[in-house]
């Protein structure tokens, strides 16, 4: 019964009538059916287990109608939660399937509401989900459903009551108060202009990207020329100390080259001075050529 369509009241009434045909199960019958499904994958046992709990799914799904989602979709999601519960239910723990299943049904419904309420993901952590499903109730209790941002005092109280940061309360309030808008939505009824027509591409244009690429290539060439003026030991020390993600210590390089820590520091300083001198000379020459050309 996961594929539902309540496009008319009669369709919903028919579904509810079909659901009522499944009787409630006593404890002994329930445990026997669970064992038959778990051990033998008996489809008839599964059908009776699911059917006898569909009323629980419908009742729980109705509690989420306030989020503007179709009842048939909510019931279908609740049925998925019920199936997860049946797969994981262990009657040996001493409680009824309905007690266990209600948590799975609610979790499935809450996840569905979070996924479909907005194109933007409303929350991922347990605290954010709790905030999403309780913000309206708590805000109403503090008289903060008049629209706009809640008052700073209300934000502080709501954050404390729900165990989240004040910034999260404001952010969720704004996201829940907004609406998704299509980029193809027309700005006025009589015109052809759409929202996307007024979006500005803030990325660099092709000419700027080409100039940046050319500049980077020149700088790399100058650096390579400057490194060639260093001795092998100076070059290695400079590369290790200045161009590595995890540069070694002076002590480590001293052990590697068989010299003191102070000698490594002197070689690094001399290499940097040489490098700077060559780079400045090459840059000045490049600028002079560009000015002449």
C-alpha positions as a printed NumPy array, in Angstrom:
array([[  0.   ,   0.   ,   0.   ],
       [  2.921,   2.364,  -0.531],
       [  1.532,   3.763,  -3.813],
       [ -1.539,   5.789,  -2.886],
       [ -3.641,   8.402,  -4.646],
       [ -6.306,  10.213,  -2.662],
       [ -7.263,  12.631,  -5.424],
       [-10.85 ,  12.496,  -4.224],
       [-12.576,  12.092,  -0.875],
       [-14.123,   8.845,  -2.085],
       [-10.666,   7.375,  -2.765],
       [ -9.585,   8.197,   0.779],
       [-12.794,   6.752,   2.177],
       [-12.257,   3.563,   0.197],
       [ -8.704,   3.24 ,   1.504],
       [ -9.828,   3.739,   5.093],
       [-12.543,   1.132,   4.604],
       [ -9.954,  -1.352,   3.331],
       [ -7.712,  -0.622,   6.298],
       [-10.53 ,  -1.301,   8.772],
       [-10.844,  -4.838,   7.426],
       [ -7.617,  -5.737,   9.213],
       [ -8.351,  -6.616,  12.85 ],
       [ -6.151,  -5.585,  15.742],
       [ -3.785,  -8.345,  16.836],
       [ -3.467,  -9.748,  20.311],
       [  0.017, -10.225,  21.735],
       [  0.232, -13.949,  21.046],
       [ -0.872, -13.595,  17.402],
       [  1.466, -10.688,  16.823],
       [  4.476, -12.59 ,  18.121],
       [  3.582, -15.64 ,  16.046],
       [  3.283, -13.549,  12.861],
       [  6.553, -11.756,  13.538],
       [  8.318, -15.091,  13.974],
       [  6.817, -16.452,  10.727],
       [  7.988, -13.397,   8.799],
       [ 11.417, -13.304,  10.397],
       [ 12.165, -17.011,  10.056],
       [ 10.237, -18.048,   6.938],
       [  9.616, -14.734,   5.116],
       [  5.914, -15.621,   5.077],
       [  4.221, -12.925,   2.961],
       [  0.801, -13.652,   4.45 ],
       [  2.197, -12.985,   7.934],
       [  3.743,  -9.728,   6.72 ],
       [  0.441,  -8.652,   5.168],
       [ -1.409,  -9.14 ,   8.467],
       [  1.284,  -7.33 ,  10.456],
       [  1.271,  -4.352,   8.091],
       [ -2.494,  -4.229,   7.719],
       [ -3.17 ,  -4.279,  11.442],
       [ -0.946,  -1.239,  11.943],
       [ -2.106,   0.914,   9.012],
       [ -4.527,   2.774,  11.265],
       [ -1.54 ,   3.795,  13.374],
       [  0.193,   5.079,  10.235],
       [ -2.857,   7.087,   9.142],
       [ -3.339,   8.636,  12.578],
       [  0.336,   9.625,  12.76 ],
       [  0.386,  10.947,   9.179],
       [ -2.585,  13.235,   9.88 ],
       [ -0.471,  14.969,  12.495],
       [  1.826,  16.275,   9.74 ],
       [ -0.871,  17.764,   7.478],
       [  0.021,  21.241,   8.749],
       [  3.131,  21.245,   6.553],
       [  1.064,  21.433,   3.358],
       [  1.853,  17.949,   2.052],
       [ -0.723,  15.548,   0.535],
       [ -2.134,  12.973,   2.915],
       [ -1.492,  10.12 ,   0.481],
       [  2.215,  10.983,   0.338],
       [  2.394,  11.198,   4.12 ],
       [  0.699,   7.814,   4.529],
       [  3.   ,   6.253,   1.928],
       [  6.044,   7.524,   3.817],
       [  4.57 ,   6.329,   7.096],
       [  4.104,   2.878,   5.564],
       [  7.807,   2.81 ,   4.717],
       [  8.6  ,   3.594,   8.34 ],
       [  6.301,   0.752,   9.418],
       [  8.13 ,  -1.67 ,   7.109],
       [ 11.49 ,  -0.64 ,   8.588],
       [ 10.079,  -1.239,  12.063],
       [  8.788,  -4.717,  11.202],
       [ 12.17 ,  -5.694,   9.767],
       [ 13.979,  -4.668,  12.956],
       [ 11.389,  -5.587,  15.58 ],
       [ 12.436,  -8.071,  18.262],
       [  9.44 ,  -9.31 ,  20.318],
       [ 11.823, -10.82 ,  22.859],
       [ 12.432,  -7.33 ,  24.236],
       [  8.974,  -7.408,  25.782],
       [  7.018,  -4.618,  24.091],
       [  4.406,  -4.474,  21.345],
       [  5.13 ,  -3.793,  17.701],
       [  3.036,  -0.607,  17.759],
       [  5.195,   0.855,  20.542],
       [  8.318,   0.221,  18.483],
       [  6.837,   1.137,  15.118],
       [  5.585,   4.595,  16.127],
       [  9.183,   5.819,  16.409],
       [ 10.073,   4.566,  12.939],
       [  6.895,   6.003,  11.423],
       [  7.525,   9.428,  12.957],
       [ 11.176,   9.386,  11.915],
       [ 10.241,   8.556,   8.316],
       [  7.559,  11.255,   8.231],
       [  9.822,  13.883,   9.753],
       [ 12.582,  13.095,   7.288],
       [ 10.075,  13.343,   4.422],
       [  8.75 ,  16.693,   5.639],
       [ 12.291,  18.029,   5.981],
       [ 13.188,  16.856,   2.46 ],
       [ 10.113,  18.255,   0.724],
       [  9.329,  21.441,   2.639],
       [ 11.975,  23.346,   0.709],
       [ 14.474,  22.917,  -2.097],
       [ 17.022,  24.059,   0.472],
       [ 17.853,  21.434,   3.079],
       [ 16.239,  22.659,   6.284],
       [ 18.374,  20.704,   8.725],
       [ 20.53 ,  17.627,   9.151],
       [ 21.365,  17.347,  12.839],
       [ 18.976,  16.115,  15.521],
       [ 18.939,  19.598,  17.079],
       [ 18.024,  21.243,  13.761],
       [ 15.206,  18.756,  13.187],
       [ 13.881,  19.351,  16.69 ],
       [ 14.01 ,  23.091,  15.998],
       [ 12.149,  22.707,  12.694],
       [  9.3  ,  20.69 ,  14.184],
       [  8.943,  22.718,  17.39 ],
       [  9.719,  26.296,  16.343],
       [  6.149,  27.266,  15.442],
       [  4.744,  25.813,  18.657],
       [  7.317,  27.458,  20.907],
       [  7.165,  30.767,  19.003],
       [  3.383,  30.774,  19.335],
       [  3.686,  30.216,  23.067],
       [  5.837,  33.353,  23.227],
       [  3.474,  35.348,  20.993],
       [  5.914,  35.451,  18.08 ],
       [  3.856,  34.375,  15.044],
       [  3.112,  37.84 ,  13.687],
       [  5.687,  37.551,  10.902],
       [  9.253,  38.799,  10.587],
       [ 12.106,  37.948,  12.902],
       [ 11.228,  37.022,  16.495],
       [ 12.218,  39.579,  19.1  ],
       [ 15.682,  39.146,  20.666],
       [ 14.031,  38.164,  23.968],
       [ 11.924,  35.484,  22.254],
       [ 14.938,  34.2  ,  20.309],
       [ 16.859,  33.795,  23.548],
       [ 13.978,  31.945,  25.238],
       [ 13.333,  29.672,  22.232],
       [ 17.028,  28.811,  21.88 ],
       [ 17.268,  27.968,  25.57 ],
       [ 14.083,  25.877,  25.531],
       [ 15.055,  23.877,  22.422],
       [ 18.766,  23.603,  23.234],
       [ 20.099,  25.331,  20.096],
       [ 22.04 ,  28.508,  19.326],
       [ 20.204,  31.806,  18.913],
       [ 21.617,  32.151,  15.383],
       [ 20.017,  28.796,  14.482],
       [ 16.619,  30.024,  15.717],
       [ 16.83 ,  33.132,  13.525],
       [ 18.084,  31.198,  10.514],
       [ 15.365,  28.549,  10.743],
       [ 12.668,  31.165,  11.328],
       [ 13.665,  33.023,   8.163],
       [ 13.884,  29.861,   6.078],
       [ 10.496,  28.623,   7.266],
       [  8.971,  32.044,   6.65 ],
       [ 10.243,  32.251,   3.089],
       [  9.25 ,  30.335,   0.01 ],
       [ 11.008,  28.628,  -2.862],
       [ 10.883,  30.636,  -6.087],
       [ 11.565,  29.368,  -9.582],
       [ 14.178,  31.179, -11.642],
       [ 11.677,  30.999, -14.5  ],
       [  9.035,  32.877, -12.518],
       [  7.878,  36.01 , -14.342],
       [  8.382,  39.28 , -12.524],
       [  5.031,  40.653, -13.705],
       [  1.992,  39.154, -15.34 ],
       [  2.224,  41.161, -18.557],
       [  5.939,  40.931, -19.254],
       [  8.346,  38.228, -20.367],
       [ 11.132,  39.067, -17.91 ],
       [ 12.044,  36.215, -15.573],
       [ 14.041,  36.164, -12.36 ],
       [ 16.979,  34.513, -14.071],
       [ 17.266,  37.443, -16.509],
       [ 18.51 ,  39.651, -13.67 ],
       [ 21.035,  37.254, -12.149],
       [ 24.57 ,  38.591, -12.277],
       [ 27.451,  36.209, -12.924],
       [ 30.082,  37.293, -10.405],
       [ 32.718,  34.901, -11.735],
       [ 35.621,  36.396, -13.711],
       [ 34.927,  36.727, -17.435],
       [ 36.938,  34.879, -20.088],
       [ 39.294,  37.804, -20.652],
       [ 40.072,  38.107, -16.95 ],
       [ 40.64 ,  34.337, -16.618],
       [ 43.02 ,  34.4  , -19.589],
       [ 44.947,  37.317, -18.082],
       [ 45.193,  35.55 , -14.713],
       [ 46.417,  32.349, -16.379],
       [ 49.044,  34.275, -18.346],
       [ 50.189,  36.129, -15.222],
       [ 50.48 ,  32.881, -13.265],
       [ 52.531,  31.272, -16.032],
       [ 54.938,  34.245, -16.055],
       [ 55.371,  34.164, -12.289],
       [ 56.083,  30.437, -12.367],
       [ 58.668,  30.96 , -15.102],
       [ 60.388,  33.696, -13.095],
       [ 60.414,  31.504,  -9.976],
       [ 61.93 ,  28.595, -11.921],
       [ 64.634,  30.92 , -13.29 ],
       [ 65.385,  32.205,  -9.805],
       [ 65.615,  28.688,  -8.338],
       [ 68.146,  27.749, -11.017],
       [ 70.545,  30.344,  -9.583],
       [ 70.716,  28.494,  -6.262],
       [ 73.068,  25.685,  -5.373],
       [ 71.472,  22.218,  -5.035],
       [ 71.65 ,  22.394,  -1.237],
       [ 70.183,  25.916,  -1.096],
       [ 67.415,  24.941,  -3.497],
       [ 66.447,  21.868,  -1.489],
       [ 66.427,  23.77 ,   1.802],
       [ 64.299,  26.544,   0.302],
       [ 61.83 ,  24.154,  -1.307],
       [ 61.547,  22.056,   1.848],
       [ 61.147,  25.037,   4.162],
       [ 59.051,  27.434,   2.042],
       [ 57.148,  25.384,  -0.53 ],
       [ 56.146,  22.262,   1.405],
       [ 52.771,  21.72 ,   3.056],
       [ 54.524,  20.324,   6.139],
       [ 57.978,  21.951,   6.25 ],
       [ 60.653,  20.116,   8.23 ],
       [ 62.379,  21.741,  11.189],
       [ 65.837,  23.261,  11.014],
       [ 67.039,  20.406,  13.201],
       [ 65.706,  17.799,  10.754],
       [ 67.441,  19.429,   7.801],
       [ 70.622,  19.822,   9.829],
       [ 70.692,  16.076,  10.449],
       [ 69.994,  15.419,   6.763],
       [ 72.853,  17.647,   5.525],
       [ 75.206,  16.926,   8.427],
       [ 75.402,  20.559,   9.566],
       [ 74.172,  22.544,  12.561],
       [ 70.706,  24.028,  12.944],
       [ 72.221,  27.537,  12.722],
       [ 73.989,  26.675,   9.458],
       [ 70.699,  25.553,   7.917],
       [ 69.095,  28.83 ,   8.992],
       [ 71.952,  30.783,   7.348],
       [ 71.639,  28.794,   4.109],
       [ 67.877,  29.393,   4.049],
       [ 68.314,  33.132,   4.602],
       [ 70.971,  33.348,   1.859],
       [ 68.783,  31.396,  -0.567],
       [ 65.818,  33.688,   0.126],
       [ 67.975,  36.761,  -0.461],
       [ 69.262,  35.369,  -3.784],
       [ 65.769,  34.382,  -4.84 ],
       [ 64.339,  37.799,  -4.014],
       [ 67.036,  39.588,  -5.936],
       [ 66.533,  37.493,  -9.08 ],
       [ 62.736,  37.729,  -8.904],
       [ 62.833,  41.518,  -8.553],
       [ 65.227,  41.782, -11.477],
       [ 63.137,  39.508, -13.696],
       [ 59.901,  41.337, -12.775],
       [ 61.454,  44.708, -13.543],
       [ 62.653,  43.442, -16.917],
       [ 59.216,  42.008, -17.697],
       [ 57.482,  45.271, -16.791],
       [ 59.926,  47.208, -18.954],
       [ 59.184,  44.962, -21.949],
       [ 55.467,  45.34 , -21.422],
       [ 55.776,  49.115, -21.212],
       [ 57.866,  49.224, -24.375],
       [ 55.524,  46.924, -26.261]])
